[in-house]
Amino acid sequence: MVRVLAGAAAAAFGRLYPLVAPFLGLLGGFLSGSEASSIAMLTGIHLNAAEKIGAIGLLVAAASGIAAAWPR
């Protein structure tokens, strides 16, 4: 399921996915109420999507994690 979601996200946003990932992290942090939960939910998707578009997955996942903590 993670690969399917990552493939759909990579296809939808293409090379702009690294710019969209922090907003997904922010949404995940808002919905779950926890930065750790957002990171746990989204890291696999970010790593797989970044691999598909040729981006550095660790930076994409880190940007999402930082954004997940922002509202506090």
Secondary structure, DSSP 8 states (H G I E B T S, - for coil): -HHHHHHHHHHHHGGGHHHHHHHHHHHHHHHHS-HHHHHHHHHHHHHHHHHHHT--HHHHHHHHHHHHTTT-
